[in-house]
Amino acid sequence: MSRNQRLADALVRKGLTPGQLAVEIGHNPKTVERWVSGGQVPYPRAREVLARVLDAPVALLFPDVASSFSGSDELVGLYATRAEVPVSLIATLASEATRNIDLCAYAATWLWDSIPGFADLLAERSAAGVAVRVCLGDPASEAVRLRGVEEGIGDSMAGRCRLAISYAGPLVSAVPEAVRLTQTTLYASIFRFDDEVLSNFHLFGNAAAASPVLHLRRRTNAGMAANVLRSFEAVWAQAAPLG
């Protein structure tokens, strides 16, 4: 097995050495060293402890570990609310993407606000050969107006869309065709990084930040992740180029 660079990076972010982490979680230092070196994968309970101590989801630290969820081997993680999705997960997935980055949401201002230079990061990935597509809500559309009513924020939803469009400016300048506006009713926001797919449900009367998120890993062209991506393609196909 190759070195677990994600685990090593998480240790650096928390300012811990493998030995200090071992003390923190009550494990043998040599065992922790083997986890970092990739020579051994911790048991499920230890993975959960590591995720809690390092403030990083199991799916980020150990992406190759088979899902423990029954019903589908595509389900990597489930978050009760979008607010619980670690920003580090999105930043890492975006930075590591080599083929595709697809984002579909009315505004998703939390991404632009939480990840420094997010638009610049997307532009950099595009320059590196990654196909980047960002689909935002048309602030003048009936769908956006209605979503604002449903969430109880009225015209603020259209305002968020306009803000997201302005945030995407550096990406539009670098890759004009990368951003489109949709007038479609969205039943979920979609965030795709190669085969990693996060789907944030839109629940009536609920803000997206307070609604559940599925983290899927596409394994076939007939599974849950593929269904989510087909929905993205349908929205993208009818969306209008920005400007």
Backbone as CSV, one residue per row, in Angstrom:
resi,resn,N_x,N_y,N_z,CA_x,CA_y,CA_z,C_x,C_y,C_z
1,MET,0.839,-1.195,0.000,0.000,0.000,0.000,0.875,1.246,0.000
2,SER,0.408,2.288,-0.676,1.157,3.541,-0.716,0.837,4.377,0.513
3,ARG,1.691,5.350,0.761,1.537,6.230,1.908,0.164,6.895,1.905
4,ASN,-0.470,6.978,3.075,-1.755,7.654,3.183,-1.486,9.154,3.365
5,GLN,-1.357,9.848,2.234,-1.007,11.262,2.272,-2.112,12.101,2.899
6,ARG,-3.361,11.680,2.716,-4.469,12.443,3.290,-4.428,12.405,4.815
7,LEU,-4.113,11.249,5.358,-3.991,11.136,6.809,-2.806,11.959,7.296
8,ALA,-1.706,11.903,6.564,-0.520,12.692,6.933,-0.830,14.186,6.899
9,ASP,-1.569,14.627,5.874,-1.923,16.045,5.764,-2.855,16.462,6.894
10,ALA,-3.775,15.577,7.272,-4.703,15.893,8.362,-3.946,16.068,9.676
11,LEU,-2.904,15.268,9.880,-2.069,15.413,11.076,-1.372,16.771,11.086
12,VAL,-0.856,17.171,9.928,-0.181,18.466,9.831,-1.151,19.592,10.139
13,ARG,-2.376,19.494,9.593,-3.363,20.546,9.829,-3.699,20.687,11.311
14,LYS,-3.706,19.571,12.029,-4.023,19.605,13.466,-2.786,19.852,14.319
15,GLY,-1.599,19.912,13.701,-0.366,20.154,14.447,0.054,18.988,15.306
16,LEU,-0.221,17.760,14.832,0.097,16.561,15.601,1.129,15.706,14.874
17,THR,1.990,15.059,15.632,2.868,14.034,15.088,2.159,12.691,15.252
18,PRO,2.584,11.653,14.522,1.968,10.342,14.727,2.040,9.885,16.183
19,GLY,3.155,10.192,16.859,3.284,9.814,18.259,2.281,10.534,19.142
20,GLN,2.080,11.824,18.893,1.104,12.587,19.676,-0.315,12.103,19.408
21,LEU,-0.579,11.750,18.155,-1.901,11.215,17.831,-2.136,9.896,18.560
22,ALA,-1.095,9.062,18.618,-1.207,7.778,19.313,-1.598,7.982,20.766
23,VAL,-0.981,8.954,21.419,-1.317,9.258,22.810,-2.753,9.743,22.899
24,GLU,-3.141,10.594,21.958,-4.482,11.191,21.958,-5.576,10.131,21.873
25,ILE,-5.349,9.096,21.058,-6.402,8.096,20.845,-6.122,6.777,21.569
26,GLY,-5.008,6.706,22.291,-4.711,5.516,23.079,-4.269,4.317,22.270
27,HIS,-3.486,4.551,21.205,-2.980,3.459,20.387,-1.450,3.431,20.437
28,ASN,-0.896,2.307,20.003,0.548,2.161,19.919,1.098,3.074,18.829
29,PRO,2.149,3.842,19.131,2.725,4.742,18.115,3.132,4.042,16.827
30,LYS,3.651,2.819,16.945,4.061,2.096,15.738,2.853,1.752,14.864
31,THR,1.718,1.495,15.522,0.490,1.208,14.764,0.062,2.438,13.974
32,VAL,0.112,3.606,14.624,-0.256,4.845,13.942,0.698,5.114,12.785
33,GLU,1.992,4.849,12.994,2.972,5.022,11.913,2.605,4.149,10.719
34,ARG,2.138,2.922,10.989,1.756,2.028,9.894,0.521,2.552,9.175
35,TRP,-0.392,3.190,9.906,-1.562,3.791,9.265,-1.133,4.886,8.290
36,VAL,-0.193,5.711,8.740,0.270,6.827,7.900,1.071,6.321,6.708
37,SER,1.884,5.324,6.932,2.719,4.791,5.850,1.916,3.988,4.841
38,GLY,0.690,3.632,5.203,-0.133,2.830,4.316,0.070,1.345,4.494
39,GLY,0.853,0.962,5.480,1.104,-0.451,5.716,-0.040,-1.162,6.408
40,GLN,-0.973,-0.393,6.942,-2.098,-0.999,7.660,-3.269,-0.016,7.661
41,VAL,-4.480,-0.560,7.572,-5.691,0.264,7.642,-6.366,0.012,8.982
42,PRO,-6.685,1.061,9.735,-7.313,0.863,11.047,-8.691,0.222,10.932
43,TYR,-9.104,-0.426,12.010,-10.436,-1.025,12.055,-11.495,0.079,12.048
44,PRO,-12.741,-0.249,11.690,-13.792,0.776,11.578,-13.916,1.694,12.788
45,ARG,-13.874,1.122,14.006,-14.036,1.961,15.195,-12.877,2.954,15.314
46,ALA,-11.656,2.493,15.001,-10.498,3.383,15.056,-10.589,4.461,13.978
47,ARG,-11.137,4.117,12.815,-11.303,5.114,11.762,-12.244,6.225,12.210
48,GLU,-13.300,5.843,12.924,-14.252,6.844,13.413,-13.594,7.758,14.454
49,VAL,-12.749,7.176,15.302,-12.047,7.977,16.310,-11.102,8.950,15.632
50,LEU,-10.371,8.466,14.630,-9.452,9.338,13.899,-10.196,10.493,13.233
51,ALA,-11.326,10.183,12.638,-12.103,11.218,11.965,-12.535,12.300,12.951
52,ARG,-12.912,11.871,14.159,-13.360,12.829,15.167,-12.197,13.675,15.684
53,VAL,-11.075,13.052,15.950,-9.924,13.768,16.501,-9.310,14.712,15.468
54,LEU,-9.259,14.270,14.213,-8.620,15.059,13.162,-9.592,15.992,12.443
55,ASP,-10.867,15.930,12.837,-11.886,16.800,12.241,-11.917,16.631,10.727
56,ALA,-11.937,15.383,10.296,-11.986,15.060,8.873,-12.798,13.780,8.710
57,PRO,-13.662,13.707,7.714,-14.502,12.518,7.555,-13.694,11.283,7.181
58,VAL,-14.209,10.121,7.539,-13.558,8.848,7.207,-13.350,8.747,5.701
59,ALA,-14.347,9.216,4.935,-14.257,9.132,3.476,-13.080,9.926,2.928
60,LEU,-12.669,10.958,3.642,-11.517,11.748,3.208,-10.218,11.057,3.596
61,LEU,-10.160,10.533,4.811,-8.929,9.924,5.312,-8.645,8.568,4.686
62,PHE,-9.720,7.815,4.410,-9.549,6.451,3.883,-10.507,6.237,2.711
63,PRO,-10.255,6.893,1.582,-11.195,6.842,0.460,-11.351,5.475,-0.185
64,ASP,-10.374,4.595,0.014,-10.433,3.295,-0.654,-11.086,2.204,0.183
65,VAL,-11.480,2.550,1.415,-12.106,1.561,2.279,-13.543,1.352,1.828
66,ALA,-13.933,0.123,1.678,-15.299,-0.184,1.240,-16.309,0.378,2.224
67,SER,-17.436,0.837,1.680,-18.466,1.409,2.530,-19.015,0.372,3.492
68,SER,-19.321,0.808,4.715,-19.902,-0.089,5.711,-21.419,-0.043,5.669
69,PHE,-21.992,0.782,4.766,-23.433,0.893,4.675,-23.994,-0.293,3.895
70,SER,-25.134,-0.783,4.313,-25.784,-1.862,3.581,-26.618,-1.260,2.457
71,GLY,-26.878,-2.056,1.437,-27.735,-1.620,0.353,-26.994,-1.104,-0.860
72,SER,-25.837,-0.513,-0.677,-25.076,-0.006,-1.814,-23.626,0.206,-1.423
73,ASP,-22.723,-0.265,-2.277,-21.309,-0.032,-1.998,-20.880,1.339,-2.503
74,GLU,-21.840,2.124,-3.018,-21.530,3.477,-3.471,-21.669,4.506,-2.364
75,LEU,-22.374,4.183,-1.302,-22.633,5.150,-0.242,-21.428,5.239,0.681
76,VAL,-20.693,6.335,0.557,-19.477,6.548,1.330,-19.794,7.204,2.672
77,GLY,-20.728,8.138,2.657,-21.050,8.857,3.883,-22.413,9.500,3.794
78,LEU,-22.978,9.811,4.956,-24.281,10.463,5.039,-24.212,11.530,6.119
79,TYR,-24.537,12.762,5.738,-24.520,13.879,6.675,-25.952,14.321,6.940
80,ALA,-26.288,14.497,8.210,-27.641,14.897,8.562,-27.991,16.258,7.989
81,THR,-26.999,17.128,7.885,-27.192,18.448,7.286,-25.968,18.821,6.466
82,ARG,-26.152,19.725,5.516,-25.015,20.174,4.719,-24.011,20.932,5.574
83,ALA,-24.492,21.560,6.627,-23.598,22.306,7.507,-22.560,21.406,8.155
84,GLU,-22.824,20.089,8.194,-21.896,19.138,8.805,-20.836,18.647,7.833
85,VAL,-20.964,18.971,6.546,-19.963,18.543,5.566,-18.691,19.360,5.783
86,PRO,-17.572,18.717,6.105,-16.329,19.478,6.344,-15.859,20.201,5.092
87,VAL,-15.523,21.455,5.244,-15.009,22.225,4.114,-13.737,21.571,3.576
88,SER,-12.964,20.943,4.479,-11.719,20.286,4.054,-11.996,19.173,3.047
89,LEU,-13.158,18.526,3.160,-13.502,17.466,2.214,-13.656,18.047,0.812
90,ILE,-14.417,19.126,0.692,-14.636,19.741,-0.616,-13.325,20.272,-1.186
91,ALA,-12.543,20.954,-0.357,-11.285,21.536,-0.819,-10.335,20.449,-1.316
92,THR,-10.262,19.340,-0.589,-9.368,18.251,-0.991,-9.842,17.594,-2.280
93,LEU,-11.145,17.306,-2.368,-11.673,16.663,-3.568,-11.479,17.553,-4.794
94,ALA,-11.692,18.862,-4.625,-11.508,19.780,-5.753,-10.039,19.843,-6.173
95,SER,-9.150,19.880,-5.198,-7.718,19.987,-5.493,-7.182,18.724,-6.156
96,GLU,-7.767,17.569,-5.813,-7.268,16.296,-6.324,-7.965,15.835,-7.608
97,ALA,-9.030,16.504,-8.005,-9.754,16.094,-9.209,-8.843,16.178,-10.428
98,THR,-8.926,15.175,-11.276,-8.083,15.141,-12.478,-8.908,15.101,-13.767
99,ARG,-10.222,14.832,-13.666,-11.054,14.706,-14.865,-12.224,15.680,-14.884
100,ASN,-13.030,15.658,-13.833,-14.266,16.443,-13.841,-14.525,17.136,-12.512
101,ILE,-14.999,18.381,-12.597,-15.583,19.080,-11.463,-16.895,19.670,-11.965
102,ASP,-18.006,19.194,-11.418,-19.324,19.675,-11.803,-20.048,20.159,-10.554
103,LEU,-20.514,21.391,-10.575,-21.234,21.968,-9.447,-22.570,22.491,-9.943
104,CYS,-23.636,22.112,-9.265,-24.962,22.559,-9.661,-25.734,22.945,-8.408
105,ALA,-25.991,24.227,-8.244,-26.726,24.730,-7.083,-27.216,26.122,-7.429
106,TYR,-28.283,26.553,-6.794,-28.752,27.905,-7.064,-27.686,28.944,-6.719
107,ALA,-26.997,28.746,-5.603,-25.974,29.725,-5.215,-24.732,29.067,-4.613
108,ALA,-24.929,28.191,-3.618,-23.803,27.535,-2.940,-22.772,28.546,-2.462
109,THR,-23.247,29.670,-1.923,-22.310,30.700,-1.460,-21.395,30.193,-0.351
110,TRP,-21.802,29.121,0.328,-20.959,28.558,1.385,-19.631,28.067,0.828
111,LEU,-19.623,27.596,-0.421,-18.365,27.152,-1.027,-17.430,28.331,-1.259
112,TRP,-17.972,29.369,-1.843,-17.151,30.534,-2.174,-16.683,31.240,-0.900
113,ASP,-17.528,31.225,0.119,-17.172,31.899,1.378,-16.175,31.101,2.212
114,SER,-16.255,29.766,2.151,-15.479,28.920,3.062,-14.115,28.504,2.518
115,ILE,-13.997,28.395,1.200,-12.746,27.936,0.598,-12.034,29.128,-0.027
116,PRO,-10.921,29.567,0.548,-10.209,30.745,0.027,-9.852,30.579,-1.453
117,GLY,-10.185,31.594,-2.250,-9.836,31.561,-3.665,-10.469,30.406,-4.416
118,PHE,-11.730,30.056,-4.075,-12.362,28.887,-4.682,-12.469,29.033,-6.197
119,ALA,-12.879,30.211,-6.675,-12.983,30.416,-8.123,-11.622,30.272,-8.794
120,ASP,-10.585,30.775,-8.147,-9.230,30.644,-8.692,-8.800,29.177,-8.718
121,LEU,-9.190,28.428,-7.673,-8.873,27.000,-7.626,-9.526,26.277,-8.797
122,LEU,-10.795,26.605,-9.073,-11.483,25.972,-10.200,-10.803,26.331,-11.521
123,ALA,-10.384,27.580,-11.647,-9.692,28.007,-12.862,-8.366,27.260,-13.019
124,GLU,-7.665,27.052,-11.914,-6.398,26.321,-11.950,-6.607,24.875,-12.371
125,ARG,-7.666,24.250,-11.837,-7.926,22.861,-12.207,-8.291,22.770,-13.687
126,SER,-9.035,23.774,-14.183,-9.371,23.787,-15.602,-8.113,23.900,-16.454
127,ALA,-7.186,24.766,-16.032,-5.933,24.936,-16.772,-5.112,23.650,-16.759
128,ALA,-5.332,22.816,-15.734,-4.607,21.548,-15.624,-5.278,20.436,-16.424
129,GLY,-6.358,20.771,-17.136,-7.012,19.778,-17.983,-8.284,19.193,-17.417
130,VAL,-8.731,19.676,-16.260,-9.970,19.187,-15.661,-11.151,19.895,-16.313
131,ALA,-12.177,19.146,-16.691,-13.394,19.733,-17.250,-14.216,20.316,-16.101
132,VAL,-14.307,21.641,-16.041,-15.003,22.326,-14.951,-16.301,22.927,-15.470
133,ARG,-17.413,22.591,-14.793,-18.719,23.147,-15.153,-19.436,23.585,-13.881
134,VAL,-19.893,24.822,-13.865,-20.607,25.362,-12.715,-21.957,25.881,-13.184
135,CYS,-23.023,25.328,-12.626,-24.372,25.725,-13.009,-25.030,26.400,-11.808
136,LEU,-25.357,27.691,-11.955,-25.959,28.476,-10.885,-27.388,28.866,-11.256
137,GLY,-28.144,29.283,-10.261,-29.514,29.678,-10.510,-29.617,31.038,-11.168
138,ASP,-30.522,31.151,-12.122,-30.795,32.441,-12.753,-31.598,33.275,-11.760
139,PRO,-31.037,34.368,-11.272,-31.732,35.141,-10.237,-33.065,35.718,-10.686
140,ALA,-33.289,35.799,-12.007,-34.547,36.335,-12.520,-35.590,35.250,-12.768
141,SER,-35.257,33.989,-12.476,-36.153,32.884,-12.811,-37.228,32.663,-11.759
142,GLU,-38.330,32.071,-12.201,-39.428,31.734,-11.306,-39.000,30.655,-10.321
143,ALA,-38.147,29.728,-10.759,-37.702,28.647,-9.882,-36.935,29.192,-8.681
144,VAL,-36.070,30.173,-8.913,-35.308,30.774,-7.820,-36.231,31.561,-6.894
145,ARG,-37.190,32.305,-7.481,-38.142,33.053,-6.647,-38.924,32.110,-5.746
146,LEU,-39.399,30.997,-6.335,-40.196,30.044,-5.578,-39.376,29.373,-4.478
147,ARG,-38.111,29.059,-4.778,-37.257,28.441,-3.760,-37.053,29.396,-2.587
148,GLY,-36.929,30.673,-2.882,-36.798,31.658,-1.816,-38.031,31.680,-0.934
149,VAL,-39.194,31.569,-1.544,-40.446,31.518,-0.778,-40.494,30.257,0.075
150,GLU,-40.129,29.131,-0.523,-40.183,27.849,0.193,-39.240,27.812,1.391
151,GLU,-38.082,28.462,1.256,-37.121,28.493,2.357,-37.447,29.586,3.373
152,GLY,-38.392,30.444,3.017,-38.766,31.511,3.926,-37.825,32.700,3.909
153,ILE,-37.040,32.839,2.810,-36.088,33.963,2.743,-36.417,34.928,1.614
154,GLY,-37.495,34.666,0.897,-37.966,35.591,-0.127,-36.922,35.945,-1.166
155,ASP,-36.775,37.266,-1.408,-35.873,37.741,-2.458,-34.399,37.492,-2.143
156,SER,-34.106,37.078,-0.912,-32.705,36.834,-0.550,-32.100,35.708,-1.379
157,MET,-32.935,34.764,-1.846,-32.405,33.681,-2.667,-31.861,34.226,-3.983
158,ALA,-32.613,35.128,-4.608,-32.119,35.737,-5.845,-30.848,36.541,-5.572
159,GLY,-30.801,37.188,-4.413,-29.604,37.934,-4.043,-28.397,37.027,-3.895
160,ARG,-28.614,35.852,-3.319,-27.515,34.893,-3.181,-27.028,34.433,-4.553
161,CYS,-27.966,34.233,-5.471,-27.572,33.826,-6.828,-26.696,34.897,-7.477
162,ARG,-27.104,36.158,-7.333,-26.300,37.244,-7.901,-24.919,37.297,-7.248
163,LEU,-24.878,37.033,-5.944,-23.593,37.033,-5.243,-22.706,35.901,-5.760
164,ALA,-23.292,34.718,-5.942,-22.523,33.579,-6.451,-21.972,33.864,-7.841
165,ILE,-22.776,34.540,-8.673,-22.319,34.894,-10.021,-21.108,35.815,-9.946
166,SER,-21.157,36.762,-9.019,-20.011,37.666,-8.872,-18.797,36.925,-8.342
167,TYR,-19.022,35.982,-7.401,-17.917,35.175,-6.872,-17.243,34.368,-7.980
168,ALA,-18.036,33.923,-8.948,-17.502,33.079,-10.029,-16.733,33.889,-11.065
169,GLY,-16.639,35.197,-10.869,-15.983,36.063,-11.842,-14.619,35.601,-12.311
170,PRO,-13.687,35.266,-11.391,-12.357,34.829,-11.838,-12.400,33.581,-12.718
171,LEU,-13.350,32.683,-12.436,-13.480,31.489,-13.265,-14.012,31.860,-14.642
172,VAL,-15.015,32.740,-14.683,-15.587,33.169,-15.955,-14.532,33.870,-16.809
173,SER,-13.682,34.672,-16.170,-12.634,35.376,-16.906,-11.652,34.399,-17.538
174,ALA,-11.357,33.326,-16.803,-10.387,32.344,-17.297,-11.018,31.343,-18.250
175,VAL,-12.247,30.913,-17.939,-12.934,29.891,-18.740,-14.389,30.326,-18.917
176,PRO,-14.682,31.203,-19.874,-16.025,31.768,-20.025,-17.134,30.729,-20.141
177,GLU,-16.846,29.616,-20.789,-17.888,28.606,-21.015,-18.128,27.713,-19.802
178,ALA,-17.404,27.928,-18.716,-17.504,27.033,-17.559,-18.713,27.307,-16.679
179,VAL,-19.353,28.468,-16.843,-20.461,28.834,-15.961,-21.734,29.055,-16.774
180,ARG,-22.826,28.429,-16.332,-24.132,28.618,-16.945,-25.157,28.942,-15.864
181,LEU,-26.296,29.495,-16.302,-27.397,29.808,-15.396,-28.607,28.958,-15.754
182,THR,-29.265,28.416,-14.735,-30.424,27.569,-14.976,-31.694,28.191,-14.410
183,GLN,-32.800,27.940,-15.110,-34.121,28.337,-14.634,-34.917,27.123,-14.186
184,THR,-34.235,25.979,-14.069,-34.874,24.720,-13.711,-35.118,24.620,-12.213
185,THR,-36.189,23.942,-11.841,-36.423,23.612,-10.442,-35.420,22.536,-10.034
186,LEU,-34.599,22.822,-9.032,-33.607,21.851,-8.555,-34.157,21.139,-7.316
187,TYR,-34.100,19.828,-7.337,-34.535,19.045,-6.186,-33.352,18.649,-5.303
188,ALA,-32.166,18.941,-5.791,-30.946,18.690,-5.015,-29.823,19.516,-5.617
189,SER,-28.889,19.913,-4.774,-27.649,20.518,-5.270,-26.643,19.387,-5.462
190,ILE,-25.834,19.496,-6.508,-24.925,18.408,-6.882,-23.497,18.934,-6.932
191,PHE,-22.587,18.201,-6.288,-21.170,18.565,-6.271,-20.378,17.322,-6.655
192,ARG,-19.757,17.344,-7.834,-19.087,16.160,-8.376,-17.599,16.445,-8.589
193,PHE,-16.753,15.538,-8.105,-15.307,15.639,-8.282,-14.830,14.262,-8.747
194,ASP,-14.587,14.119,-10.052,-14.296,12.812,-10.646,-15.423,11.841,-10.285
195,ASP,-15.135,10.790,-9.523,-16.172,9.820,-9.187,-16.791,10.052,-7.811
196,GLU,-16.363,11.104,-7.124,-16.940,11.452,-5.821,-18.109,12.414,-6.053
197,VAL,-19.279,12.071,-5.538,-20.488,12.844,-5.798,-21.216,13.127,-4.483
198,LEU,-21.479,14.402,-4.223,-22.263,14.783,-3.056,-23.589,15.366,-3.539
199,SER,-24.675,14.876,-2.970,-26.008,15.325,-3.351,-26.715,15.871,-2.121
200,ASN,-27.040,17.165,-2.166,-27.678,17.865,-1.046,-29.167,18.034,-1.364
201,PHE,-30.022,17.313,-0.635,-31.461,17.370,-0.896,-32.014,18.780,-0.700
202,HIS,-33.028,19.133,-1.485,-33.805,20.332,-1.253,-35.146,19.897,-0.663
203,LEU,-35.369,20.181,0.596,-36.595,19.798,1.280,-37.500,21.012,1.419
204,PHE,-38.765,20.835,1.137,-39.716,21.942,1.211,-39.722,22.540,2.614
205,GLY,-39.583,23.867,2.673,-39.591,24.551,3.959,-38.279,24.487,4.715
206,ASN,-37.278,23.858,4.118,-35.988,23.670,4.779,-34.886,24.344,3.982
207,ALA,-33.995,25.019,4.668,-32.815,25.559,3.985,-31.912,24.416,3.560
208,ALA,-31.188,24.597,2.462,-30.283,23.541,1.997,-29.247,23.201,3.057
209,ALA,-28.798,24.209,3.806,-27.783,23.975,4.838,-28.298,23.084,5.954
210,ALA,-29.622,23.001,6.099,-30.222,22.180,7.151,-30.787,20.879,6.600
211,SER,-30.432,20.532,5.382,-30.950,19.325,4.732,-29.834,18.302,4.515
212,PRO,-30.202,17.021,4.397,-29.204,15.941,4.329,-28.347,15.955,3.061
213,VAL,-27.175,15.342,3.184,-26.253,15.204,2.062,-25.786,13.755,1.962
214,LEU,-25.873,13.192,0.774,-25.314,11.872,0.494,-23.951,12.048,-0.158
215,HIS,-22.955,11.309,0.328,-21.651,11.267,-0.337,-21.561,9.908,-1.020
216,LEU,-21.542,9.930,-2.341,-21.511,8.708,-3.144,-20.195,8.601,-3.886
217,ARG,-19.814,7.373,-4.203,-18.647,7.142,-5.062,-19.100,6.288,-6.245
218,ARG,-19.044,6.857,-7.439,-19.530,6.135,-8.615,-18.653,4.928,-8.907
219,ARG,-19.289,3.794,-9.024,-18.574,2.547,-9.346,-19.032,1.965,-10.684
220,THR,-20.255,2.269,-11.083,-20.787,1.785,-12.356,-21.585,2.915,-13.001
221,ASN,-22.059,2.671,-14.205,-22.892,3.651,-14.900,-24.368,3.392,-14.676
222,ALA,-24.687,2.568,-13.677,-26.092,2.240,-13.425,-26.464,2.404,-11.956
223,GLY,-25.605,3.013,-11.160,-25.876,3.138,-9.742,-26.455,4.481,-9.347
224,MET,-26.476,4.733,-8.033,-27.030,5.976,-7.515,-26.257,7.194,-8.010
225,ALA,-24.933,7.117,-7.950,-24.111,8.255,-8.370,-24.356,8.581,-9.838
226,ALA,-24.468,7.553,-10.656,-24.713,7.774,-12.083,-26.057,8.457,-12.299
227,ASN,-27.064,8.099,-11.485,-28.367,8.756,-11.592,-28.265,10.240,-11.265
228,VAL,-27.503,10.551,-10.221,-27.314,11.957,-9.842,-26.617,12.711,-10.971
229,LEU,-25.603,12.100,-11.561,-24.856,12.765,-12.633,-25.695,12.936,-13.892
230,ARG,-26.601,12.014,-14.144,-27.503,12.182,-15.290,-28.410,13.394,-15.076
231,SER,-28.806,13.601,-13.828,-29.621,14.775,-13.514,-28.826,16.044,-13.778
232,PHE,-27.555,16.048,-13.378,-26.710,17.217,-13.658,-26.649,17.484,-15.157
233,GLU,-26.434,16.436,-15.939,-26.303,16.614,-17.393,-27.578,17.198,-17.987
234,ALA,-28.732,16.781,-17.468,-30.002,17.286,-17.980,-30.160,18.772,-17.670
235,VAL,-29.759,19.177,-16.457,-29.845,20.591,-16.084,-28.853,21.413,-16.898
236,TRP,-27.637,20.916,-17.028,-26.592,21.634,-17.765,-26.994,21.836,-19.227
237,ALA,-27.629,20.831,-19.823,-27.970,20.890,-21.240,-28.946,22.022,-21.552
238,GLN,-29.847,22.350,-20.607,-30.830,23.401,-20.879,-30.438,24.751,-20.282
239,ALA,-29.309,24.791,-19.553,-28.872,26.044,-18.934,-28.266,26.980,-19.975
240,ALA,-28.332,28.274,-19.675,-27.834,29.277,-20.623,-26.454,29.757,-20.199
241,PRO,-25.556,29.958,-21.164,-24.223,30.493,-20.827,-24.339,31.827,-20.110
242,LEU,-23.526,32.043,-19.130,-23.546,33.291,-18.372,-23.175,34.455,-19.283
243,GLY,-24.048,35.477,-19.312,-23.751,36.662,-20.121,-24.040,36.485,-21.585
